[in-house]
Amino acid sequence: MSMLGMFVESLSGHDRGTVYAVIGETDGRLCLCDGRLHKLDKPKLKNYRHVRQLPTKDASLPQKIAGHQPVTDAEIRRSIKKVVMEQAMQEGGKTLV
């Protein structure tokens, strides 16, 4: 199953708890972008086992990424912010970032 366009949370490493958008997959690793530190031109590579997929209601960004349409770092930042806010509401105010 492809995770392209999905949102994930890092479970291990110094970036534990950081939310990323999956912008690609290569050699058993995910190419992750957060629009700030890891931008589209230099994504972070992370093993599948070290992330957890987040449930999301924001389908616009995943559809654009999966459809290979142009996406900007600003769009990724906005979408990640929405996802983090949704998660915080579901978990009773606890933030992920």
N, C-alpha and C positions, 0 to 999 in steps of 0.2 A: 504494500500500500504506500502510495506516495504521500509525503507530508508537505509537499510544495505548497506554499501559501498559508500554511498553518502557523499558529503561535505556540511557542514552547517556553518553558521555564527551565533554566539551568539547575541541575540537581547537585553538581559537583564542580570543584575547582574554585578559583578565587572569585569567579563571577556567579557563584551560587545565588539563586533567587532572581537573577536578571531575566527579563522577558525579551525574547527575540522573535522575529519573523523568519520563517524558513524560505530562503530565496533560491535554493538549489540543493542538489544531492550529488556527492561524488565519492567513489571508493569507500562506501560504507560509512560515510560521514555526512553531516548536514552542513550546509553553508548558511550561516545565521547572520542577520543584520538587525541592529537596533536603531539605526539612523543617527546615532551620536558617535560613540567610540568605534563601532564596527559599521562602517557605511557600505553602501552598495558596491563601491569599487574595491573594497578590501574586507570581505566578510570573514567572520570567525568560523573555523571548522571545528565541529564537535561531534563526538560519537553519539549514536542513537541512544545508547544505554545511559547517557549522562544528562538526558533531558526528559521532560514530561510534557505531553501535549496538553494545551489548555482548551477548555470548552469556550467557544466564543459565539457571539451573535452577530458580530461585524463581518459580513461576507464580502464587502466590496474589495478590500485589499487582497484576500485570498483568491478571489476570482480574477483580479488583474494579474497577479503573479502567475497563477496557474495558466492563464491565457496568454502569457508572454507579452503583455502590454507594458508600456513604459510606466515605471513607478519611481517616485522621488523619495529621498531620505525623509523629507518633511511629512509625506503621506504615511510612511512607516512609523515615524514618531507619534503622529496623531492616532493611528490605529492601535499602537501599543498602549498609549495612554488610555484609550477607551477600554481595552481589554483589562488593564490593571484596575481601572475603576470598577468594572463589572465584577472582577474577582473580589475586590475589597467589599463590595456590597453583599456578595454572596457569603463571604466569610465573616460578616459582622463587623466590618471596619478595619480588619487587619490588612495592611498593605504588603504587596509583594516586592516593591522596588525600594 
